[in-house]
Amino acid sequence: MKKLPIIAAFILGIGLAAGWFAIKNSRDGKAPIIIKREAPTMLQAQDASSGVADFRGAAKRILPSVVSIDTVIEGETWFGERFTQNYGQGSGVVVSKDGYIVTNNHVVVDDRGQSVSKVVVTFADNNTAEAKIIGRDPRSDLAVIKVEKQAVTPIEFADSSRLEVGQWVLAAGNPLGYENTISVGVISNIGRMIPNEQAVFVDGIQTDAAINQGNSGGALTDANGRLIGINVAIATPNRGSVGIGFAIPSNRVEAVMNEIIKTGRVQYGYLGLTIHRQTNLLSEEPARREIAQIVGSSSMPPAEGVLVGDVDRNSPAAQGGLASLDVITKLNGKNVKELLDFNVFFSNKKPGEKVSVTYWSKGQTKASIITLTSADFF
């Protein structure tokens, strides 16, 4: 079955943003934002008079915390003339009283993956302010911007690890330029691995709440208006909403934003290998038999695990003994059944962490303790 293309839910003036980049300035000494996470509301919101679902209270709590983001790029023509151009629109969510706002990385970059020249934020009361880009993380597709001297209303966070399929959700943002818009739906699924132009979301929330271009960086909340995710992308054949939208879970948002606020960037542990694009064929005996023949093994690799593609020279993986066409079966003693397991495991690993890797190699089961180094995507 042909899958629908994934596109960022972001209105661009001159094309889709792409590229791997992040602000590298050190900002030591910034305190993390303390978030009190509670379980997402599982009960239906009810209108006491009609007995039907009613989300007016949630909407009133959400909208003061959701902003519209307009971006501007500046440059120089082939003839040496300077120009300023409106670039695109997106959404953002206020996360602290001192003016920090979370949005998507692709909202605040140009088509080369470079930071836009200017970011203007419009609040629900129509007040505007220019925002500074504090830092960006292409891998999670999150960014933090900040406004000064504004009385802002931060959103309340919920614990996204306790989400359940079928739960009511609200999506808030500025779809197609229509500010302060709320749509309602349910959680269609959780733990989605969704590749898009800039990142791979290993634990995405899928929802049927309408998400359109301009919703990128907006809030996905529970029925009481508490943040459970940041809207990021839609699957669609025509660039419009067809009821398949995706959000980055609030727990991941919290971790990424605090690291950006503290250091200006997010660091990830580097293993130094790729996963073979045909790793899903491990479940098929003919493919396993072919792998065994290629590596000269009398026994086939396991049917569950991930198939190693390329291994970077002198990388932690290479130093740990891993090679192309090995099959990783366990990480820190936990079974790795498929690519999702692998990606989820490494999504929050940091440089310096030690990882126990169990793997099949040329007919033998081996184990290695590997120390991750720093991965830069800049």
C-alpha positions in Angstrom: 0.0 0.0 0.0 1.3 3.4 -1.0 1.9 5.7 2.0 0.9 9.4 1.8 3.8 11.8 1.8 4.7 13.5 5.0 4.9 17.3 4.9 5.7 19.9 7.5 2.6 21.9 8.6 4.2 25.2 7.8 3.3 28.0 5.4 6.3 29.0 3.3 6.6 32.1 1.2 9.3 30.8 -1.2 9.7 27.0 -0.8 10.1 24.2 1.7 12.8 24.5 4.4 15.5 21.8 4.6 18.9 21.1 6.0 20.7 20.1 9.2 21.8 23.1 11.4 21.8 24.3 14.9 22.9 27.4 16.9 26.3 26.6 18.5 26.6 29.5 20.9 27.1 28.4 24.5 24.7 29.8 27.0 25.9 28.2 30.3 24.1 29.2 33.4 20.5 29.2 32.1 18.3 27.4 34.5 15.9 24.8 33.0 12.2 25.4 33.1 10.6 23.4 35.9 7.6 21.5 34.5 5.0 19.8 36.7 3.7 17.0 34.6 0.3 15.5 35.3 -1.5 12.6 33.6 -3.4 13.8 30.5 -7.1 14.2 31.1 -8.9 11.0 30.0 -12.5 12.1 30.7 -14.7 13.7 28.0 -15.3 17.3 28.5 -19.1 17.7 28.9 -21.5 20.6 28.5 -23.8 20.1 31.6 -26.8 21.5 29.7 -26.6 19.4 26.6 -24.5 16.3 27.6 -22.3 16.6 24.5 -18.6 17.2 24.3 -17.7 20.8 25.0 -14.2 22.2 24.9 -14.8 25.9 25.5 -13.0 25.9 28.8 -10.0 24.2 27.3 -9.9 26.6 24.4 -9.9 29.6 26.7 -6.9 28.1 28.6 -5.0 27.2 25.4 -5.2 30.2 23.1 -3.4 32.8 25.3 -0.4 30.5 25.2 -0.4 29.9 21.4 1.3 32.5 19.2 1.5 33.2 15.5 5.0 33.3 14.0 6.0 35.3 10.9 9.5 35.1 9.6 11.5 37.4 7.4 14.6 36.7 5.3 17.2 39.3 4.2 19.7 38.9 1.5 21.5 40.3 -1.5 20.5 40.0 -5.2 22.9 39.0 -8.0 23.3 42.7 -8.6 24.4 43.4 -5.0 21.1 45.0 -3.9 19.9 44.2 -0.4 16.3 42.9 0.0 13.9 41.9 2.7 11.2 39.4 2.1 8.4 37.8 4.2 9.2 34.1 4.3 6.6 32.1 6.1 4.2 31.5 8.9 3.9 29.0 11.7 2.8 28.7 15.3 4.5 28.5 18.7 3.7 27.8 22.3 4.7 29.9 25.3 6.4 27.6 27.8 7.6 30.0 30.5 6.7 33.3 32.2 10.1 34.8 31.1 9.2 34.6 27.4 10.5 31.3 26.1 8.5 29.9 23.2 8.8 26.5 21.6 8.2 26.0 17.9 9.4 23.7 15.1 12.9 24.1 13.7 11.6 24.2 10.2 9.5 27.3 11.1 12.6 29.4 11.8 14.9 28.4 9.0 15.1 29.3 5.3 15.4 26.9 2.4 19.1 26.4 3.0 18.5 25.4 6.6 19.9 28.7 7.9 18.2 30.8 10.6 15.8 33.3 9.2 16.8 37.0 9.6 13.8 38.0 11.7 11.1 36.3 13.8 7.9 38.3 14.7 5.5 36.8 17.2 1.8 37.8 17.5 -0.1 36.9 20.7 -3.7 36.1 21.1 -4.4 39.7 22.1 -2.8 40.9 18.8 0.2 42.3 20.5 3.4 41.7 18.6 7.1 41.3 19.5 10.3 40.4 17.8 11.7 37.2 19.1 15.3 36.0 19.3 16.2 32.5 18.2 17.8 30.9 21.3 18.7 27.6 19.6 17.5 24.9 17.2 17.6 21.2 16.9 16.9 19.8 13.5 17.0 16.2 14.7 13.9 16.7 16.9 12.6 19.5 14.6 12.2 21.8 17.7 13.4 25.3 18.3 13.3 27.8 21.2 12.7 31.5 20.6 12.4 34.2 23.3 10.6 37.6 23.6 11.5 40.3 26.1 9.4 42.5 28.2 6.1 40.8 27.5 3.4 39.6 30.0 3.0 36.1 28.7 0.8 33.1 29.7 2.7 29.8 29.7 0.9 26.6 28.8 0.6 23.8 31.4 2.3 20.5 30.5 0.8 17.0 30.7 2.8 13.7 30.9 2.8 12.4 27.3 4.1 9.0 28.5 0.5 8.3 29.8 -1.4 9.0 26.6 -3.9 6.5 25.3 -5.4 5.9 21.9 -8.9 7.3 21.6 -8.2 10.2 24.0 -9.7 13.6 23.1 -7.2 16.1 21.9 -7.2 19.7 20.7 -4.9 21.2 18.1 -4.3 25.0 18.3 -2.4 27.2 15.9 -2.6 29.4 12.9 -3.6 27.1 9.9 -3.4 28.8 6.6 -2.9 32.1 8.4 -6.1 31.9 10.4 -5.0 32.9 13.8 -6.2 31.5 17.1 -7.8 28.4 15.6 -8.8 25.3 17.5 -9.6 21.9 16.0 -10.7 18.8 17.9 -10.0 15.1 17.4 -8.7 12.0 19.1 -5.3 10.3 19.5 -5.3 7.9 16.5 -2.0 6.1 17.5 1.2 6.7 19.5 4.8 5.8 19.0 4.8 6.5 15.3 8.1 6.7 13.5 7.6 9.4 10.9 10.4 10.5 8.5 10.1 14.0 7.0 12.5 16.3 5.2 14.5 17.2 8.3 14.1 14.6 11.0 12.9 11.2 12.0 10.2 11.3 14.7 10.6 8.1 16.6 7.7 8.5 19.0 5.2 10.7 17.2 1.6 11.2 18.3 -0.9 10.6 15.5 -4.2 12.5 15.6 -7.2 13.1 13.4 -7.6 16.6 14.7 -7.3 18.9 11.7 -3.7 20.1 11.2 -2.9 22.3 8.2 -0.1 24.4 6.9 0.6 27.1 9.5 -0.1 24.7 12.4 3.6 23.8 12.7 4.8 24.6 16.2 1.3 24.9 17.6 -0.1 23.0 20.6 -1.7 19.6 20.8 -3.4 19.4 24.2 -5.6 17.1 26.2 -9.3 17.9 27.0 -8.3 20.3 29.7 -5.9 22.3 27.6 -2.6 20.8 28.9 0.2 20.4 26.4 0.8 16.8 25.2 2.6 17.6 22.0 3.9 20.1 19.4 2.2 19.8 16.0 4.8 19.1 13.3 3.6 17.4 10.2 0.7 15.9 8.2 0.4 12.9 5.8 -1.5 14.1 2.8 -1.8 13.6 -1.0 -2.6 17.3 -1.6 -1.0 19.4 1.1 -4.3 19.7 3.0 -5.5 17.9 6.1 -7.0 14.4 5.5 -7.1 13.6 9.2 -3.6 12.2 9.6 -1.5 14.7 11.7 1.5 14.2 13.9 2.9 15.9 17.0 6.1 15.6 19.0 5.4 14.4 22.6 5.5 16.9 25.3 8.0 14.9 27.4 10.5 15.1 24.5 9.7 18.8 24.0 10.5 19.5 27.6 13.9 17.7 27.4 14.9 19.4 24.2 13.8 22.9 25.1 15.6 22.7 28.5 18.9 21.7 26.8 18.5 24.4 24.2 17.8 27.0 26.9 20.8 25.9 28.9 23.4 25.4 26.1 21.9 26.7 22.9 22.0 23.3 21.3 21.1 19.6 21.8 23.8 16.9 21.8 23.2 13.4 20.8 25.3 10.3 21.3 27.1 9.1 18.2 27.4 5.4 17.5 28.8 5.7 14.0 26.8 3.4 11.8 23.8 3.3 9.5 21.0 0.8 9.4 20.6 -1.0 6.1 17.7 0.2 4.1 16.5 -3.4 3.7 16.6 -4.2 7.4 12.9 -5.1 7.3 13.7 -8.1 5.1 15.3 -9.9 8.1 11.9 -11.5 8.7 12.2 -13.3 5.3 14.2 -16.5 5.2 15.5 -15.9 1.6 17.0 -12.6 2.7 18.6 -14.1 5.8 20.0 -16.9 3.7 21.5 -14.4 1.3 23.1 -12.4 4.1 24.7 -15.6 5.5 26.1 -16.4 2.0 27.6 -12.9 1.6 29.4 -12.9 5.0 30.5 -16.6 4.7 28.4 -17.9 7.5 27.0 -21.4 7.8 24.1 -20.2 9.9 21.5 -17.5 9.1 21.2 -14.3 11.1 18.2 -13.9 13.5 14.8 -12.9 12.1 14.5 -10.0 14.6 16.9 -7.1 15.0 18.3 -4.4 12.8 20.7 -5.0 9.9 23.9 -2.8 10.0 24.6 -0.9 6.8 27.8 1.2 6.7 30.1 1.6 9.7 32.1 4.9 9.9 35.8 4.4 10.2 37.2 4.9 13.7 33.7 5.4 15.1 32.6 3.9 18.4 30.8 1.2 16.5 33.9 0.3 14.5 36.0 0.2 17.7 33.4 -2.0 19.3 33.8 -4.6 16.5 30.6 -3.9 14.6 30.7 -4.4 10.8 28.4 -4.1 7.8 25.7 -6.9 7.7 25.9 -7.6 11.4 22.5 -7.8 13.1 22.0 -5.9 16.3 19.6 -7.9 18.6 19.9 -6.2 22.0 20.8 -2.8 23.5 21.5 -2.7 27.2 20.0 -6.2 27.5 16.6 -5.2 25.8 15.5 -6.9 22.7 15.7 -4.9 19.5 13.0 -6.3 17.2 12.8 -3.6 14.6 14.1 -0.2 13.5 11.7 1.6 15.8 13.2 0.0 18.8 16.7 1.0 17.7 15.7 4.6 17.0 13.8 5.1 20.2 16.7 3.7 22.2 19.2 6.2 20.8 16.8 9.2 20.6 17.9 10.4 24.1 21.4 9.0 24.5 24.1 11.5 25.2 27.9 11.6 24.5 29.9 9.6 27.1 27.1 7.1 27.8 28.1 3.4 27.6 25.9 1.1 25.7 25.9 -2.7 25.8 25.4 -4.0 22.2 24.6 -7.7 21.5 24.8 -8.6 17.9 25.1 -11.4 15.4 28.2 -11.4 13.2 29.2 -14.1 10.7 27.3 -16.8 12.5 28.4 -15.8 16.0 26.7 -13.9 18.8 28.9 -11.2 20.2 28.6 -8.5 22.8 30.5 -5.2 23.2 30.4 -2.2 25.5 30.5 0.9 23.4 31.1 4.5 24.7 29.2 7.0 22.6 30.9 10.2 21.4 29.3 13.5 20.2 27.2 13.6 17.1 27.0 16.9 15.3 24.4 17.6 12.6 25.6 21.1 11.7 
